[in-house]
Amino acid sequence: MNCHLYVSWMASLEKEVEDIVPDKTDPSFRLWLTSMPSPKFPVSVLQNGVKMTNEPPKGLRANLKTTYAALPDEKFDVTSKPDQYRKIMFGLLLFHAVILERRKFGPLGWNIAYDFTDGDRDMVIKQSELLVNDYPIIPFRVITELTAEVNYGGRVTDKFDRILMANLLLDFCNVETVEVDYKFSPAGVYKSIATAGGEGTDPAVYKQAYLDYFEALPVNAAPEIFGLHQNADITCAQNETYKMLETILSLQPRSSSGGGKSREELLDELAGDILDKSAGPFNLEQVSDAYPTLYTESMNTVLQQECIRYNKVIDKLLSSLKDIRKALKGEVVMTAELEEMGVSLFNNQVPSMWAKVAYPSLKPLAAWVPDLMKRIAFIQKWYDEGKPPAFWVSGFYFPQAFITGVMQNHARKYQLPIDTITYGYGMEDEPVENLTEPPTDGAYIFGMFLEGARWDASKQLLQESRPKELYTDLPVVHMLPIANRKAPKDGFYNCPIYKTLARFGVLSTTGHSTNFVMMIEIPSAEPERHWVKRGVAGFSSLNF
């Protein structure tokens, strides 16, 4: 059982299986193995065995039909409040199907794609059954807390996914769900139904009523039932297409036949082209002399650190490109690392040896190189012309250092304890080109994008996305450090800002996430949970 949890023993298992001699084995002997998908599982065992997979049905309708068909009839008349419980059970089972299906929308649905199981679902139903039966008034708050924080929440490791889970569940389990025709989404396609019958009615009648209702549901659910905007269908289709093309790309031949340039010639040209466009490393001594470490100006330290970090990327890029050109000509040995780099370059992918020393990015090679040059140009302009009036936040290798530096400058300027300072955020009407002077306090930042919603400059509010517009620009943001600030409770959406569209990140050695940057408050007329369900987030870099 659970072979993926014992990968160190898989080699021994493979040897045991290879040593089985059919002629000397009991005919009734069977070896039954269970495992989550794992790259460490022995290939030979897979090839020689009969494979079975257990996955949830694709689509809300198929999921609900399969779940209800497997429920015993007595489940529909099991509590002291059977009519109310049937509606609560339907809401929770629909919720289970929704959180599974949200995974198809990628990071827009969940930061991390969790494998919620039938066991999680069954436990939720069993607990809600006990709570409905044991209390005179149905304890909805207890049911939602146990469901969101314990049963499903036990699997959820990302902070923002936990917030989403709690907000999403409120639509499917609340006081109103026990009413007939309660709508789980604005269009009302999914709703609580009336189950005819009374005392003594066969429970199978109630079960059949739900199965008949499912037959009328659409095969492909609209994004609104998931709490998402209609544009989410485009995102879902793109994710599937990119995944398919990535697989095709990985299977293409690595040598060309027929006319045209050879693979080696193309690689040499590409390497030479990138070398021609690349800038040399920063002179750290000159940077340190021009921008020395000062108590009153933390931005000097930030600039020095950015130059050090970008130099690591530039050095690796230049040295590896020179090495692969020599290897292609036979002047040096073509190592496995250079061979892997050549495959990546040929496939328009960023080589892993560059990605290891670079900032997080999901851009293909053709977009990654110009982006790197643009970032280096931003740092070079800062060095040449002095501190800019507004900072291109996308150009920082480590933006958290900049955010801390601005706060540190404010604390030292006004002699305040830095742990009492937090940020307030203002959306500026002026385009960045018109900003010639920095603000008195804090800093202007620009270059961020928004997914799942848009900023309406005329209303100064967060608004729904326009059809087919997946990403929009955020305006210039004024980051204003304020001592002992009390965050507003209403009228704002606390929007997370990430470096890449993947959203998911891991803790680095500095204690910061490799992907998450900060939270900013965006004015909104809608309640915050509306945008949480929409999956609204900001980004400093897109995929193109």
VEXDREN-2710 file (C-alpha; in Angstrom, 1 decimal):
% VEXDREN-2710
k/r/px/py/pz
1/MET/0.0/0.0/0.0
2/ASN/1.1/3.6/-0.8
3/CYS/4.4/2.7/-2.6
4/HIS/5.1/6.4/-3.2
5/LEU/5.8/6.8/0.5
6/TYR/8.6/4.2/0.5
7/VAL/10.6/4.9/-2.7
8/SER/13.8/3.8/-1.1
9/TRP/12.5/0.2/-1.0
10/MET/11.2/0.2/-4.6
11/ALA/14.5/-1.2/-5.9
12/SER/14.1/-4.2/-3.6
13/LEU/10.5/-4.6/-4.7
14/GLU/11.6/-4.6/-8.4
15/LYS/14.2/-7.4/-7.6
16/GLU/11.5/-9.4/-5.7
17/VAL/9.2/-9.2/-8.7
18/GLU/11.9/-10.2/-11.2
19/ASP/12.7/-13.3/-9.1
20/ILE/9.2/-14.6/-9.3
21/VAL/9.2/-17.8/-11.3
22/PRO/5.6/-18.6/-12.6
23/ASP/6.2/-22.4/-12.7
24/LYS/7.1/-22.4/-9.0
25/THR/4.5/-20.0/-7.8
26/ASP/1.0/-20.8/-6.4
27/PRO/-1.6/-20.1/-9.2
28/SER/-3.7/-18.1/-6.8
29/PHE/-0.9/-15.7/-5.8
30/ARG/-1.4/-12.1/-6.7
31/LEU/0.6/-9.0/-5.9
32/TRP/-1.6/-5.9/-5.4
33/LEU/0.2/-2.5/-5.2
34/THR/-1.2/0.9/-4.7
35/SER/0.6/4.2/-5.3
36/MET/0.1/7.8/-6.2
37/PRO/1.9/8.8/-9.4
38/SER/5.6/8.7/-8.7
39/PRO/8.7/8.9/-11.0
40/LYS/10.5/6.5/-8.6
41/PHE/8.0/3.6/-9.2
42/PRO/9.8/0.7/-11.0
43/VAL/9.1/0.8/-14.7
44/SER/9.5/-3.0/-15.1
45/VAL/6.8/-3.6/-12.5
46/LEU/4.5/-1.3/-14.4
47/GLN/5.2/-3.0/-17.7
48/ASN/4.5/-6.5/-16.4
49/GLY/1.4/-5.6/-14.4
50/VAL/-2.2/-4.8/-15.1
51/LYS/-2.8/-1.1/-14.4
52/MET/-5.9/0.4/-12.9
53/THR/-6.5/4.1/-12.2
54/ASN/-9.0/5.7/-9.8
55/GLU/-9.7/9.3/-10.8
56/PRO/-12.8/11.5/-10.2
57/PRO/-15.1/11.8/-13.2
58/LYS/-14.4/14.9/-15.4
59/GLY/-17.1/17.5/-15.1
60/LEU/-19.6/18.5/-12.4
61/ARG/-22.5/16.5/-13.9
62/ALA/-20.5/13.3/-14.2
63/ASN/-19.0/13.7/-10.7
64/LEU/-22.5/14.2/-9.1
65/LYS/-24.1/11.3/-11.0
66/THR/-21.3/8.9/-10.1
67/THR/-21.3/10.0/-6.4
68/TYR/-25.1/9.8/-6.1
69/ALA/-25.3/6.4/-7.9
70/ALA/-22.9/4.9/-5.3
71/LEU/-24.8/6.3/-2.3
72/PRO/-27.0/3.7/-0.5
73/ASP/-30.7/4.6/-0.5
74/GLU/-30.9/4.9/3.3
75/LYS/-28.6/7.9/3.2
76/PHE/-31.5/10.0/1.9
77/ASP/-33.7/9.4/5.0
78/VAL/-31.1/8.9/7.7
79/THR/-31.4/11.9/10.1
80/SER/-34.1/13.4/12.3
81/LYS/-34.3/16.2/9.7
82/PRO/-34.2/14.3/6.5
83/ASP/-35.5/17.0/4.1
84/GLN/-33.0/19.6/5.3
85/TYR/-30.2/17.1/5.4
86/ARG/-30.7/16.0/1.8
87/LYS/-30.2/19.6/0.7
88/ILE/-27.2/20.1/3.0
89/MET/-25.7/16.8/1.6
90/PHE/-26.3/18.0/-2.0
91/GLY/-24.6/21.3/-1.3
92/LEU/-21.5/19.6/0.2
93/LEU/-21.3/17.0/-2.6
94/LEU/-21.6/19.8/-5.2
95/PHE/-18.8/21.7/-3.3
96/HIS/-16.6/18.6/-3.5
97/ALA/-17.1/18.4/-7.2
98/VAL/-16.4/22.2/-7.6
99/ILE/-13.1/22.1/-5.8
100/LEU/-11.9/19.2/-7.8
101/GLU/-12.9/20.8/-11.1
102/ARG/-11.3/24.2/-10.2
103/ARG/-8.0/22.4/-10.7
104/LYS/-8.5/22.5/-14.5
105/PHE/-8.1/26.3/-14.4
106/GLY/-4.5/26.0/-13.2
107/PRO/-3.2/28.7/-10.8
108/LEU/-6.4/30.7/-11.3
109/GLY/-8.3/27.9/-9.6
110/TRP/-5.8/26.8/-6.9
111/ASN/-2.2/27.9/-6.2
112/ILE/-1.4/24.2/-5.7
113/ALA/-3.4/21.4/-7.4
114/TYR/-4.6/19.4/-4.4
115/ASP/-5.7/15.7/-4.7
116/PHE/-8.9/15.8/-2.7
117/THR/-10.1/12.2/-2.3
118/ASP/-13.4/10.3/-1.9
119/GLY/-12.3/9.7/1.7
120/ASP/-12.3/13.5/2.4
121/ARG/-15.8/13.7/0.9
122/ASP/-17.2/10.8/2.8
123/MET/-15.9/12.1/6.1
124/VAL/-17.5/15.5/5.5
125/ILE/-20.9/13.8/4.8
126/LYS/-20.6/11.6/7.8
127/GLN/-19.8/14.5/10.2
128/SER/-22.6/16.7/8.8
129/GLU/-25.0/13.8/9.3
130/LEU/-24.1/13.4/12.9
131/LEU/-24.2/17.2/13.6
132/VAL/-27.6/17.6/11.9
133/ASN/-29.0/14.6/13.8
134/ASP/-27.6/15.6/17.3
135/TYR/-28.5/19.3/17.4
136/PRO/-32.0/20.8/17.4
137/ILE/-30.8/23.7/15.3
138/ILE/-28.4/22.8/12.5
139/PRO/-24.9/24.1/13.4
140/PHE/-23.9/25.4/10.0
141/ARG/-20.8/27.2/11.4
142/VAL/-19.5/24.0/12.9
143/ILE/-20.1/22.1/9.7
144/THR/-18.2/24.8/7.6
145/GLU/-15.3/25.0/10.0
146/LEU/-14.8/21.3/10.1
147/THR/-15.1/21.0/6.3
148/ALA/-12.9/23.9/5.3
149/GLU/-10.3/23.9/8.1
150/VAL/-10.1/20.2/9.0
151/ASN/-11.3/17.7/6.5
152/TYR/-10.3/19.5/3.3
153/GLY/-8.1/22.2/5.0
154/GLY/-5.8/19.5/6.3
155/ARG/-4.5/19.0/2.8
156/VAL/-4.3/22.7/1.9
157/THR/-0.8/24.1/2.6
158/ASP/-1.0/27.5/0.8
159/LYS/-2.3/30.4/2.9
160/PHE/-4.3/31.9/0.0
161/ASP/-5.8/28.5/-0.9
162/ARG/-7.1/28.2/2.7
163/ILE/-8.8/31.6/2.4
164/LEU/-10.3/30.6/-0.9
165/MET/-11.6/27.3/0.5
166/ALA/-13.4/29.0/3.4
167/ASN/-15.0/31.7/1.2
168/LEU/-16.0/29.2/-1.5
169/LEU/-17.7/26.8/1.0
170/LEU/-20.0/29.6/2.3
171/ASP/-21.9/29.5/-1.1
172/PHE/-22.6/25.8/-0.7
173/CYS/-23.3/25.4/3.0
174/ASN/-25.3/28.1/4.8
175/VAL/-28.7/28.7/6.4
176/GLU/-30.3/29.3/3.0
177/THR/-29.2/26.1/1.4
178/VAL/-32.1/24.2/3.1
179/GLU/-34.6/26.3/1.2
180/VAL/-36.1/25.0/-2.1
181/ASP/-34.6/26.6/-5.2
182/TYR/-31.6/28.1/-3.4
183/LYS/-29.3/29.1/-6.2
184/PHE/-25.6/28.0/-5.8
185/SER/-24.6/30.3/-8.7
186/PRO/-26.2/33.6/-10.1
187/ALA/-27.7/31.9/-13.1
188/GLY/-29.5/29.3/-10.9
189/VAL/-28.5/26.3/-13.0
190/TYR/-27.4/24.5/-9.9
191/LYS/-30.0/24.8/-7.1
192/SER/-31.6/23.0/-4.2
193/ILE/-34.5/20.9/-5.4
194/ALA/-37.8/19.8/-3.8
195/THR/-37.9/16.1/-3.2
196/ALA/-41.5/14.9/-3.2
197/GLY/-42.8/12.5/-0.5
198/GLY/-43.5/12.3/3.2
199/GLU/-43.2/9.9/6.1
200/GLY/-43.0/6.3/4.9
201/THR/-41.7/7.3/1.4
202/ASP/-39.1/4.9/0.0
203/PRO/-35.7/6.7/0.2
204/ALA/-35.0/5.4/-3.3
205/VAL/-37.6/8.0/-4.6
206/TYR/-35.5/10.9/-3.2
207/LYS/-32.3/9.4/-4.8
208/GLN/-34.0/9.1/-8.1
209/ALA/-35.2/12.7/-8.0
210/TYR/-31.6/13.9/-7.7
211/LEU/-30.4/11.5/-10.5
212/ASP/-33.2/12.9/-12.8
213/TYR/-32.2/16.4/-11.9
214/PHE/-28.6/15.7/-12.9
215/GLU/-29.7/14.6/-16.3
216/ALA/-30.9/18.1/-17.1
217/LEU/-27.6/19.7/-16.0
218/PRO/-25.1/20.9/-18.7
219/VAL/-22.3/18.6/-19.6
220/ASN/-19.7/21.5/-19.4
221/ALA/-20.3/23.7/-16.4
222/ALA/-20.0/27.5/-16.8
223/PRO/-17.2/29.2/-14.8
224/GLU/-19.7/31.0/-12.6
225/ILE/-20.4/27.9/-10.5
226/PHE/-16.7/27.9/-9.6
227/GLY/-16.9/31.6/-8.6
228/LEU/-14.8/32.5/-11.7
229/HIS/-15.3/35.0/-14.5
230/GLN/-16.3/33.8/-18.0
231/ASN/-12.7/34.4/-19.2
232/ALA/-11.6/31.4/-17.1
233/ASP/-12.8/29.1/-19.9
234/ILE/-10.1/30.7/-22.1
235/THR/-7.5/30.2/-19.4
236/CYS/-8.5/26.5/-19.1
237/ALA/-8.3/26.0/-22.9
238/GLN/-4.9/27.6/-23.0
239/ASN/-3.6/25.5/-20.1
240/GLU/-4.6/22.3/-21.9
241/THR/-3.1/23.5/-25.2
242/TYR/0.2/24.5/-23.6
243/LYS/0.4/21.1/-21.9
244/MET/-0.2/19.3/-25.1
245/LEU/2.3/21.3/-27.1
246/GLU/4.9/20.9/-24.4
247/THR/4.5/17.1/-24.7
248/ILE/4.8/17.2/-28.5
249/LEU/7.9/19.4/-28.2
250/SER/9.6/17.0/-25.8
251/LEU/9.0/14.1/-28.4
252/GLN/10.4/15.9/-31.5
253/PRO/13.6/14.5/-33.1
254/ARG/16.8/16.1/-32.0
255/SER/18.4/15.9/-35.5
256/SER/17.2/17.4/-38.7
257/SER/17.1/15.6/-42.0
258/GLY/16.8/16.9/-45.5
259/GLY/17.8/20.4/-46.7
260/GLY/18.3/23.6/-44.6
261/LYS/20.7/24.3/-41.8
262/SER/21.8/21.5/-39.4
263/ARG/20.8/21.5/-35.7
264/GLU/24.4/22.4/-34.8
265/GLU/24.5/25.4/-37.1
266/LEU/21.2/26.7/-35.7
267/LEU/22.4/26.3/-32.1
268/ASP/25.6/28.1/-32.9
269/GLU/23.7/31.0/-34.6
270/LEU/21.3/31.3/-31.6
271/ALA/24.2/31.3/-29.1
272/GLY/26.0/33.9/-31.1
273/ASP/22.9/36.1/-31.4
274/ILE/22.3/36.0/-27.6
275/LEU/26.0/36.8/-26.9
276/ASP/25.8/39.8/-29.2
277/LYS/22.7/41.1/-27.3
278/SER/24.1/40.4/-23.9
279/ALA/25.6/43.1/-21.7
280/GLY/28.7/42.6/-19.6
281/PRO/28.6/42.2/-15.8
282/PHE/28.4/45.3/-13.6
283/ASN/31.6/46.7/-12.1
284/LEU/30.8/46.2/-8.4
285/GLU/33.6/48.4/-7.2
286/GLN/32.3/51.4/-9.2
287/VAL/28.8/50.8/-8.1
288/SER/29.9/50.7/-4.4
289/ASP/31.9/53.9/-4.9
290/ALA/29.1/55.7/-6.6
291/TYR/26.4/54.4/-4.2
292/PRO/28.1/53.7/-0.8
293/THR/26.2/52.2/2.1
294/LEU/24.5/55.1/4.0
295/TYR/22.3/55.1/7.1
296/THR/19.9/57.6/5.4
297/GLU/19.6/55.8/2.0
298/SER/18.9/52.1/2.0
299/MET/18.3/52.2/-1.8
300/ASN/22.1/52.3/-2.3
301/THR/22.4/48.9/-0.6
302/VAL/19.5/47.6/-2.6
303/LEU/21.2/48.7/-5.9
304/GLN/24.5/47.0/-4.8
305/GLN/22.7/43.7/-4.0
306/GLU/20.8/43.8/-7.3
307/CYS/24.1/44.2/-9.2
308/ILE/25.6/41.2/-7.4
309/ARG/22.6/39.0/-8.1
310/TYR/22.4/40.0/-11.8
311/ASN/26.1/39.5/-12.2
312/LYS/25.7/35.8/-11.3
313/VAL/23.1/35.4/-14.1
314/ILE/25.2/37.3/-16.6
315/ASP/28.4/35.4/-15.8
316/LYS/26.7/32.0/-16.1
317/LEU/24.9/33.0/-19.4
318/LEU/28.1/34.3/-21.0
319/SER/30.4/31.5/-20.0
320/SER/27.9/28.7/-20.9
321/LEU/27.2/30.3/-24.3
322/LYS/30.9/30.5/-25.1
323/ASP/31.4/26.9/-23.9
324/ILE/28.6/25.4/-26.1
325/ARG/29.9/27.2/-29.2
326/LYS/33.3/25.7/-28.6
327/ALA/31.7/22.3/-28.0
328/LEU/29.8/22.5/-31.2
329/LYS/33.0/23.1/-33.1
330/GLY/34.8/20.2/-31.2
331/GLU/37.2/22.5/-29.4
332/VAL/36.0/21.3/-25.9
333/VAL/34.1/18.2/-24.7
334/MET/30.3/18.3/-25.1
335/THR/29.3/17.6/-21.5
336/ALA/25.9/16.3/-20.4
337/GLU/25.2/19.7/-19.0
338/LEU/26.0/21.4/-22.3
339/GLU/24.0/18.8/-24.2
340/GLU/21.0/19.5/-22.0
341/MET/21.5/23.3/-22.6
342/GLY/21.6/22.7/-26.3
343/VAL/18.3/20.8/-26.2
344/SER/16.7/23.7/-24.2
345/LEU/18.0/26.3/-26.6
346/PHE/16.8/24.3/-29.6
347/ASN/13.3/24.0/-28.0
348/ASN/13.1/27.7/-27.2
349/GLN/13.3/27.0/-23.4
350/VAL/15.5/28.6/-20.8
351/PRO/18.3/26.2/-19.9
352/SER/18.1/24.8/-16.4
353/MET/21.7/26.0/-15.6
354/TRP/20.5/29.6/-16.2
355/ALA/17.2/29.2/-14.4
356/LYS/19.1/28.0/-11.2
357/VAL/20.9/31.3/-10.8
358/ALA/18.2/33.5/-12.3
359/TYR/14.9/35.0/-10.9
360/PRO/11.7/33.0/-11.2
361/SER/10.3/33.3/-14.8
362/LEU/7.9/31.2/-17.0
363/LYS/8.8/33.0/-20.2
364/PRO/10.1/31.0/-23.2
365/LEU/13.7/31.7/-24.3
366/ALA/12.6/34.2/-27.0
367/ALA/10.9/36.4/-24.4
368/TRP/13.3/35.6/-21.5
369/VAL/16.4/37.1/-23.1
370/PRO/14.9/40.5/-24.0
371/ASP/13.3/40.6/-20.5
372/LEU/16.7/40.0/-18.9
373/MET/18.3/42.8/-21.1
374/LYS/15.5/45.1/-20.1
375/ARG/16.0/44.4/-16.4
376/ILE/19.8/45.0/-16.7
377/ALA/19.1/48.2/-18.6
378/PHE/16.8/49.3/-15.7
379/ILE/19.6/48.7/-13.2
380/GLN/22.2/50.4/-15.5
381/LYS/20.0/53.5/-15.8
382/TRP/19.6/53.7/-12.1
383/TYR/23.4/53.6/-11.8
384/ASP/23.9/56.2/-14.6
385/GLU/21.2/58.7/-13.7
386/GLY/20.6/58.2/-10.0
387/LYS/17.6/56.9/-8.1
388/PRO/14.5/57.0/-10.4
389/PRO/11.3/58.8/-9.4
390/ALA/9.3/55.6/-9.9
391/PHE/10.6/52.0/-9.7
392/TRP/9.9/49.3/-12.2
393/VAL/9.1/46.6/-9.7
394/SER/9.3/43.9/-12.3
395/GLY/13.0/44.7/-12.8
396/PHE/14.1/43.7/-9.4
397/TYR/15.7/40.3/-8.9
398/PHE/14.7/40.3/-5.2
399/PRO/11.9/42.9/-4.8
400/GLN/11.4/42.1/-1.1
401/ALA/14.7/43.9/-0.4
402/PHE/13.4/47.0/-2.1
403/ILE/10.1/46.9/-0.1
404/THR/12.1/46.6/3.1
405/GLY/14.5/49.3/2.0
406/VAL/11.7/51.9/1.5
407/MET/10.3/51.1/4.9
408/GLN/13.7/51.3/6.4
409/ASN/14.3/54.8/4.9
410/HIS/11.0/56.0/6.4
411/ALA/11.8/54.6/9.8
412/ARG/15.2/56.2/9.9
413/LYS/13.9/59.5/8.5
414/TYR/11.3/59.9/11.2
415/GLN/13.1/57.9/14.0
416/LEU/10.3/55.3/14.2
417/PRO/10.5/51.6/15.3
418/ILE/10.4/49.7/12.0
419/ASP/8.2/47.0/13.4
420/THR/5.4/49.6/13.9
421/ILE/5.4/50.5/10.2
422/THR/3.1/49.0/7.6
423/TYR/2.2/50.1/4.1
424/GLY/-0.8/52.0/2.8
425/TYR/-1.3/52.0/-0.9
426/GLY/-2.6/54.7/-3.3
427/MET/-3.5/54.2/-7.0
428/GLU/-2.1/57.1/-9.0
429/ASP/-4.0/58.7/-12.0
430/GLU/-0.8/59.9/-13.7
431/PRO/1.0/57.6/-16.1
432/VAL/4.6/56.8/-15.1
433/GLU/6.0/58.9/-17.9
434/ASN/4.6/62.1/-16.2
435/LEU/6.2/61.3/-12.8
436/THR/9.4/63.4/-12.6
437/GLU/9.8/63.6/-8.9
438/PRO/9.7/60.9/-6.2
439/PRO/7.0/61.2/-3.5
440/THR/7.9/62.9/-0.2
441/ASP/7.5/59.6/1.7
442/GLY/7.4/56.1/0.3
443/ALA/7.9/55.2/-3.3
444/TYR/6.1/54.9/-6.6
445/ILE/6.1/51.4/-8.3
446/PHE/4.8/50.4/-11.7
447/GLY/4.9/47.4/-14.1
448/MET/2.4/45.1/-12.4
449/PHE/-0.4/43.2/-14.1
450/LEU/-3.8/41.9/-12.8
451/GLU/-5.5/38.6/-13.6
452/GLY/-9.2/37.9/-12.8
453/ALA/-10.3/41.6/-12.7
454/ARG/-9.3/45.0/-13.9
455/TRP/-8.6/48.5/-12.5
456/ASP/-11.2/51.1/-13.6
457/ALA/-9.4/54.5/-13.6
458/SER/-12.6/56.5/-14.0
459/LYS/-14.3/54.9/-11.0
460/GLN/-11.1/54.3/-9.1
461/LEU/-12.4/50.8/-8.3
462/LEU/-11.7/47.2/-9.0
463/GLN/-14.1/46.0/-11.7
464/GLU/-14.9/42.7/-13.6
465/SER/-12.7/41.8/-16.5
466/ARG/-13.8/42.6/-20.0
467/PRO/-14.6/39.6/-22.2
468/LYS/-11.4/38.0/-23.6
469/GLU/-9.1/40.3/-21.7
470/LEU/-7.2/38.0/-19.4
471/TYR/-4.6/40.4/-18.1
472/THR/-4.7/44.1/-17.5
473/ASP/-2.2/46.7/-16.3
474/LEU/-2.2/48.0/-12.7
475/PRO/-1.7/51.8/-12.5
476/VAL/1.3/53.4/-10.7
477/VAL/1.0/52.5/-7.0
478/HIS/2.2/54.7/-4.2
479/MET/3.6/52.6/-1.4
480/LEU/3.3/54.8/1.7
481/PRO/4.8/53.6/5.0
482/ILE/2.6/54.5/7.9
483/ALA/3.3/54.0/11.6
484/ASN/0.7/52.2/13.8
485/ARG/-1.7/51.9/10.8
486/LYS/-5.0/50.2/11.2
487/ALA/-6.0/48.3/8.0
488/PRO/-9.4/49.1/6.6
489/LYS/-12.0/46.4/7.1
490/ASP/-14.2/47.2/4.1
491/GLY/-14.0/48.8/0.7
492/PHE/-10.7/47.1/-0.3
493/TYR/-9.5/43.8/-1.7
494/ASN/-6.2/42.6/-0.3
495/CYS/-4.6/41.5/-3.5
496/PRO/-1.5/39.2/-3.4
497/ILE/1.3/40.1/-5.8
498/TYR/3.4/37.3/-7.3
499/LYS/6.5/37.2/-9.5
500/THR/5.1/34.7/-12.0
501/LEU/1.7/33.4/-13.1
502/ALA/2.4/30.1/-11.4
503/ARG/1.6/31.7/-8.0
504/PHE/3.0/28.7/-6.1
505/GLY/6.4/29.3/-4.4
506/VAL/8.6/27.8/-1.8
507/LEU/10.4/29.4/1.2
508/SER/13.9/30.4/0.3
509/THR/16.9/30.6/2.7
510/THR/16.0/34.3/3.3
511/GLY/12.7/33.3/4.8
512/HIS/10.8/34.8/1.8
513/SER/8.7/32.9/-0.8
514/THR/10.4/32.4/-4.1
515/ASN/7.3/33.7/-5.8
516/PHE/5.1/35.8/-3.5
517/VAL/6.1/39.4/-3.2
518/MET/3.6/41.4/-1.1
519/MET/-0.1/42.3/-0.5
520/ILE/-1.6/45.5/-1.8
521/GLU/-5.0/47.0/-1.0
522/ILE/-7.1/47.8/-4.1
523/PRO/-10.3/49.9/-3.6
524/SER/-13.4/47.8/-4.4
525/ALA/-17.2/48.2/-4.1
526/GLU/-17.7/44.4/-4.1
527/PRO/-17.0/42.4/-0.9
528/GLU/-13.6/40.9/-0.7
529/ARG/-14.8/37.3/-0.9
530/HIS/-16.1/38.0/-4.4
531/TRP/-12.6/38.7/-5.7
532/VAL/-11.1/35.8/-3.6
533/LYS/-13.4/33.4/-5.5
534/ARG/-12.4/35.0/-8.8
535/GLY/-8.8/34.2/-8.0
536/VAL/-7.7/37.8/-8.5
537/ALA/-4.0/38.4/-8.1
538/GLY/-1.3/40.7/-9.4
539/PHE/2.0/39.8/-11.1
540/SER/5.2/41.5/-11.9
541/SER/5.8/39.2/-14.9
542/LEU/3.7/37.4/-17.5
543/ASN/4.5/34.4/-19.7
544/PHE/5.1/36.4/-22.8
END
